[in-house]
């Protein structure tokens, strides 16, 4: 059976295009609360699981040993815009742990935020690794390498103790033996293991059961700007509805947790469209009977993305499929 349509794009009063995908909503016992499409085939979660990758940084004692703040823990879970505040916090993390930007193995790119990008271009002849949207996560990994007494060089390799600790933690949380799963290389050069959607959702449902998971969720709630930045869905939604925990991944993956309800969510848009994954995630959140009326109303507002042309005229929207 093909995956169902999880988002559609309208123009001129008709549907112009459709995005298919799959999703799973699971509780901490592994019971499926809601699902559609193929949730058993493995997908690469990419950046959606940065909270899982941050768990060993806390559970190893590295976060406490180096005095990482909630702001810094939130950045370790981020796909940030590379705005000045993101760069400031990443550099502070490196300095606390005795590391430097030269130790990064994430690669350089210009900031995602256009204002920050233009400022960086004016100030430099080349992008920096600290601008990389994953620089917070990599600062956390370098801290973990220090705590484990491991070499910092090649900390991104699958066999490095840092990545082995992450794989063990992630596999246990998701109920999935990662040694048996396909593994690829993410955009920032770390391993990315393919995991079925139902197992990803299970991992997010279980995240609050670990003290380190509770610490991560509290840090993100306190500093949602660090997780993404200006005009970004993750930041905007979590600022508006703090009881929701969401994280984007590349290629149309979105994951999240509803800690007060003990639920985890994972979805994948087949064609990798991020805008479709965003509205689908907002709709799925709003559809669950676990919110106050004000929270539900706010989530419903995120489930429709208005489209405007270059003259700022409304031309259509991205939405959950109409009945």
N, C-alpha and C positions, 0 to 999 in steps of 0.2 A: 504494500500500500504506500502511495506517495505521501509525503508530509503535507499537512494542511497549510492553507494560507494563514499567516499570522500577522500580516500587515498589508495594507493596500494604499496606493497613492492615487489621489483624485486630481482632476483638472476639468474645468468646464462642466462640472456636475456629473461626470462619469468616472469610472475607475480607469486610470491610465496604465498602471502596472501593479503587479502583485508579488509579494515575497512569501515563499513557503519556509517552513521550519518546524522545529519540535521543541517541546518544553516539558519539564517535570517539576512538580511541587511535592516535596517529601518531608515527613517529620523525622525526628531524631531516631525513631525506631525502624526507619526504612519503609514505612507505609506510604504509599503514593496517595496524596490528597487530590491532585489534579495532574493530568498529563495528556499530551497529544503527540502524534508522530513517533518516529523511531528514537526512543530514549535509551536503547540498549547498545547502539553502535558508538564506538569511541570517537570523540572529537577533541581537538586541541583547544584547551581552555585559554591558552595564552595568558594575557595579563589579568584575566578575571580571578586568578587564584593567588594574587600577590599576598593576600592575608595569610594563606596557607604557607607561603614561602617565608613569611615573617615569623611564624610560630617558633622555629628553632632559634631565632635570634633572641627571643625572650626566654624560652624554656631552657636554653643552654646556660643562661645567666649572663649573656653578653650585654643585654639591654641594661641590666642593673649594674654590672661591672663598669661599664663605660658611661653610666648616667644618662641614658637616652631619655628624652622627654616625650610626652604624649605627642607633641607636634612632630617630633622626629620619627616616632613609631608610625604616625599617620602617613608621613612621606615615604616610609619604607614600603607601604602598601599601595603606593600611588602609580598612576600614569599621568604625570603632571605636565603642565603647559610650558615649563621652563621659565616661568615668570620670576622676577627678582626675589620674591619671598621663597620660592621653591629652591632657587640656587643658594640662597643664604642658608637654609636649613640643611641642604645636602652637604655644603662645605663645613658646617658646624659638626655634622655627624662624622665626617672624615677626620676632622681635627681631633675630636674627642677620642677617637680610636687609634690615633697615631698613623692614619693613612693619608693619602694625597690623591689628587685628581689623576696623577700618573698611574696610580694603581688600578684605576677603572679599566674594565674590559667590556664595557657596554657599547662603545662606539659613540661617535659624535654626530649630532644633528642640530639644526637650528631650532630654537624654541617653537613650540606648536602655536602659542599665542602670537598673533600678528604684531601687536604692540611691542611685546618682548623681543620678537624676531627682528623687527626694524631697529630697535635699540641695540641689539647684539651685533647686527651687521655694521651699524655705525661705529661701534666700539672695537670691532675685531675683524681680522681678515679671514677668520675661519670659525666654524661652530666648535663648541667645546663639549666634552663628554658630560660635564655637569649639566648641560642643557638637555641631555637625553631624558626622555620622559620616564625612564627607568632608573635614573641616577640615585634616587632614594632607596630603591630596592637593592641596588648594588652596593650602596654605602652600608646597608644592613648586612649584606653577605660578607663584605670585607670585615665588618665587626665580628661576625660569626667565625670567620677564618682565624682571626686573632684569638678569640676565646677558645677555639679548638686546638690552638697551637699548630695550625696547618699553614703551609705556604700560601701566600696571597696570589702568587703567579698561577694562572690557569684555574682560578676558583670557579670559572664558568663551565669547566669540563664535567661530563657526567660522572667520572670516577673520582672527582675531588671530594674530600670529606664534607665540604659545604653542601654540595649537591646531593650527596648520599644522605645526609641528615634531612634535607628537604624532602627527598623521595620517600624516605621511611615515614616521616611525619604525614605527608600528604596521602600516602597509600593507606595508612592506618585510619586516618580521618574519613577517607572516602570509601573504605572497605574494598580496596582494589589493590592487587599485587602489581605494582608498577614495573617490576622486572619482567612481567609478561605482556606489558602494553607497548605499543609503538612509541618511539621517542623521536622528536625532531629538535631543531635548533630554533629558538625564538628570535625575534628581531633584535634583541639586546644580547644575543649569543649564549644565553643559558639554556639548559635542556627544557623542553616542554613535552610532557607525557600526555598521550591521548587517553581520555577517560570518558566513559559513558555519561550522558546527561543525568541519569538517575543517581549515579554515584557522586557526581559533582554536587547535585542538590542535597544528597545525604551529608556530604562533607560540610556544606554551609549550615545545614540544620544542626550538626554536631559542634560547630565552631564555638558557640557560647558555653558548651559543657566543659571546655578547658579554661583554666584560669588565664592562660596567655591569650586565648581567644576573647575572653571578656575584656582583657586589657586593650586588645586591638580595637574592639568595637567601641569602647569608651574613648579611645584616642581619636578615632575617626569621627565620632559624634562631636567631640570637642573641637576638632580642626578639619571639617570637611573640605575647606579650601585646599588643604595640602594634598588631598586625594586626586584632584583634577585641576581646578582653577576657574578662571573667569569664563563665563558662558559655557560651562561644561555640564552635561546632564547629571553626572554622579554628584558633583558638588551642589548643584541647584536643588536636586531632589532631596538630598540628605539634609540640606539646610532647611528645607521646607517641611520635611517629615523626618525628624531625627530618629524615630524608632525604626526606620528602614535602613538597611545596610546593603548597598549595591556596588557592583564593580564591573566595569566594562572589560572585555577582552577583544582582541583583534578578530577580524573576519566574522563579525556578527554574533559573537558570543556575549552573553550577559549572565551574571550570577548574582545571588544576593541571599540575605538572611533576614528573617523577622524574629529576632531573639525573644521578644515577649510572647510569641505564639509557638516557638519551637519549630519553625519551618525554614526550609532551604529551597531555593529556586535556581534552576539552570535552564537556559534556552540557547538555541543556535538557529540563526537565520541562514538558510541554505546558501544564498548567494553572497553572504558576507556583508550585507548592508547594515551599517551601524545605526542609521536612522530608523530602520525597521525594527532592529533589536531593542532600541530605546523605547519606542512606543509600545511594543509588545510587553516589555518588562513592566512598564508603568500600568498597563492594562491588567496584567496578571496580578500585580500587587493590589490594585484597586478592587479586583474581583473577589478577593478573599475577605471573609467576614471576621476580620481581626482588628479593625480600625475604628477610631472615633469618626463621627460624621464629617468633621472638619478635615481629618487626615484623608478620608476617602475622596472628598471633594478635591483636595489638592492633588492627589495621585491621578484622579481622572483628568485633571487639567494637563498633566504631563503625558497622557496617553493620546493626545492629538497634537501633532506638530504642524503648524501653519507654514505653508511654503510661499515665499515672496520672490518676485523677480528683481532684476537690477534696479528698477525704479521703485522698489519697495511696495509693489502692488500685490495683494493677496491673489494667488493663482490656484491654490488647492491645499491639500493637506495629506499628511501621512497619518494613518489611523488603523486601529484594529478593524478587521473585516466587518462590514455591516451585516446584520442578520439576514 
